[in-house]
Amino acid sequence: MRRFRLAFLFSIALTTTGCFQIATTISVAGDGTGTIEQRQFITAAGLAQLGQVTMGGGRGFDPLSEEAARSAASRLGEGVTYVSSTPITEGAGRGREITYAFTDINRVHVGFDAPVQGLAPGQSGGVAFAMSTLDNGHALLQITVPQPLLAEGGSAISPADQIAMARSFLTGARIAIALEPGGTIVHASSPFVDGNRVTLLEIDFDQLLKDDVLARLRGAKSADELKAVIGTVPGLKLNLEPEITIEFAPAK
C-alpha cells in the first residue's frame, strides 16, 4: 500500500517557515546554459512570525535583501551567478524577484529553501538535472525530483497533532518549480506540460493539508488511486515517477 509521508512536508517546513511563497522557473538552452528566475515572497503573517517586520531598518539580516539574493547564487550550484533583482511589495507582504544565470545545467540544484534558513539546495530534497545530446541533435534532460509519495512501505499519515503543527508552519506556503527549454519540446514524461513549460513540482499547502484531502490520500491503496486524488486537488502538481525526462529540439 502506498502511503503519504509527511516527513517530506516537515523538511520543507523547516525551510519555508514564515509563509514563504517561492516560484522558480529554469530556462535552459541546447548548450546547457540558461537562467533561473525566482520569485520569493513572505506574507504579512509570515513577516510577523519571523519577527522580520522591521527588516531593512538596520535591525539584523534581511532575508529578502539584494545581499541575500546575491549570496544564494552559490547554493544553487557551481557556475551560478547573480544577475539582478527587484523588490516586491504587495499589501503588507514583501518579496523579491531574482534572476540568476548558469553555465551548466548539470551543476544546478534547486532546493525549496529561501534565505531565511539557508539549507543548501542540492541536499536531500532538491531538484537535480542531467543533460545530454542525442544522436539526432536533440537535447535530453533527466530531472530528479523528490518523492513525497513513496512506494510500498511508506509510513502512514502522521497523527492529528503533527498535522496541526504542519499547518501552523505552512499556512499560506506555496512552492512551484518549472522548466522552460529553449526550443521545441519533442517529448516530456511529465503530465504537466503547457506549451513550452513543464511543471516539475507545485504545492499549495493550504489545499494539500485539508482534512478531506488527507483522508483521501490516507485511503489510497495504489498509485492510480493516488494520482486520482492528486488530480482533484487545486494547486497540487506532483510527479509520482522518480525521474522526469524532457527531450527538446534546441532553437537555432
N, C-alpha and C positions, 0 to 999 in steps of 0.2 A: 504494500500500500504506500502510495506517495503521500507525504505529509508536508505541511507548510512550516518551515523553520524560521522562527523569529530571531534567531541568533544573527542572521543577516541584517535584519532591521535594526537591532541594537548596535551592530557595528557601524551602521550608517548614522544612527542616532548620536553616537559619540562625536561624529564629525559635522553633524548638521544641527546640533542643539542650538536653539535660538531661532527657530522658524526660518532657516535658510532656504532659499529657493535658488537652485543652480541649474542653468540650462547651458549645455556645451554643444557646439557644432564644430566638427572637424572637417575641413575641406582638404582633399588630397589630390595632387596631380599625378600623372602617369609616372613621373620620375621619383615619386616618394616624398616630394616636398609639399608644404602646404601651410595652412593656418588653423589656429584654434580660436574660435570666437566664444567667449564665455560671459554669461550674464549672471552676476551674483547679486542677491537681494535679501535683506533682512527686514521682516515685517516690524511694525511698531511694537507688537508684543514680544518679538524676538529681541529687539534692542533693549527693552526693559528687562527681559530675562537675563540677558548677558551683562547688564549693568553698563551698557555702552551708549546710553542716551547722550552723554556728553562727548562722544567720540569726535575727534577733530578739534577739541577745545583745549588741547595741551595736557590732557589728563590720561596719559597712558597710550598704549598701542591701539591704532585704529585698524581693524581687520579689513576695512573697505577702502583704505587709502591707496594712493598710487604706489607708495613704498611697498605695501603688502602685495600688490599685484606684480610688481617687479620681482620680488623675492620668490614668488610662487612659480616662476618660469622654470627654475632648476628642478622643481619637484615633478614637473610634467615630462621630464625626460632629457637625456643628453641631446644637445643641439637645439633646444627650445629657447627662444629669446622673446623678451617683452617688446612689443611694437608700440602700443598706445592704449589709452583707456579714457573713459568718460564717466564721471559720477552720475548717479541716478537719484532723484528724489521723487517719491510718489506718496502723497499724503504724509504720514508720519514715519514711513519706512524709508530706508536708504539702501543704495546698492552701487554697483559699478559694472559697466560693460567694458570688457578687456579683449584685446587682440594680441595673440602670440603667433610667432612663426616657427616652423620647424624644418630641419634639413633632411630628416629621415623618419618616415612614419614607423619604421621598425623599432625606433628607440622611444616612441611616445607611449606614455602610460597615463591614462586619465582616471583619477580616483573620484571619490564622492565628497572629498573634503573641501572646506573653504579655509581661508587663513586663520579662522578663529581657533582651530585646534592644531593644524599643521601636521596631520597624519600624511605621510608621503604617498602620493599616488604611485601605483606600481607595487605596493604591498598587497597582501591578500585583500581582495575586494575591488581591485582596479580593473579597467578595461585595457587589454594589450592588443597590439597589431603585428601582423607579419605580412609583408607584401612581396610578391614575386612577379616575374614577367613570363607569360605563357608563350608557347611556340607561335601562336597566331598574332603575337604582339599585344594582346590584351593584358591588362593588369589584374592580378588576383589578390584580393585582400582576405586574410583569415583573421578573424577577430574573436578573441576570447572574452566572454562576458561572464561576470559572477552569476552563480546559480542559486537564487534564493529558494527555488523549488527543487528538491532533491529526489533521486530515485528511491527505490526500496530502502528502508532502514532509517529514513529521516525522522527526527523527533516530532512528536505531536505538537499542536499549537500550545503555546505557553499558558499557564494559569491566568485567571482574570486579573490578579493583582499586577502581573507582569505586563499584560496587555494595557492596563491603565497607565503604567509607567511609560510604556512606549508612546501612548497618546500624549502624555504630558511633554515628552521630548519632541514629538514630531508633529504637533498640531500646526497646520499651515505649511509644512515642509513639502517641497516638490523637487524632484530630480529628473533631468532629461539629458540624454546623450544621443546625438545623431551624427551621421556621417554623410558627406556630400562629395562623391567622386568628381574629379574634373574630366568629364567625358560622358559617354552613354553607358548606362547600366545594361549589361547583357543578361546577367542572372544574379539574383540575390536570394539566399536561403531564408532570409527574414520575411515574415508575412507583413511587416510594417514598412512598406515602400510607397512613397508618394512622389511621383515624378523622379527627380534625381536625388531624393533624400531618403535615407534609410535610418529609421529609429532603432537604436541599439537597446535602449532602456528608457522607460518613462514611468515614474511612480508619483502619484498624488496620494500622500499618506492619509489624508483625511478620508478619502474614498476607500483605501485599502483596509484601514483599521475599523471600519464599521462592523458592528456586531453581526449583521446578516451576511456580510461578505466573508468574515472569518468563519462563520458557521458553515457556509457552503464550501469553503476551502477545506475545512476540517472533514467534511463528509466526502470529499473527492477520493475515489478509490482507484483511479487510473489517470494516465497522462491526458487522455481525451477528455475526461471529466474536469481536470484542472484547466485545460485550455478553454473549455466551455464556460467555466466560471470566470476566468480572466477576461474572456471576450465580452462579458456583460458589465464589467466594472469601468466606469468612466475614468479617463486619466491613467489607465494602467496598461502598459505595453511591456510584456516580459517574454523573452525568448526562452523556451524550455530546452533547447539544444545547447550542448557545451561550446559550440563554435558556430559563428555566423560567417558565411563566405559571400563575397561580392566580386563578381567579375565585371570589369568595365573596359570599354574601348576608349583609351585616352584621347582627349581633344587634341587636334593638330593645329 
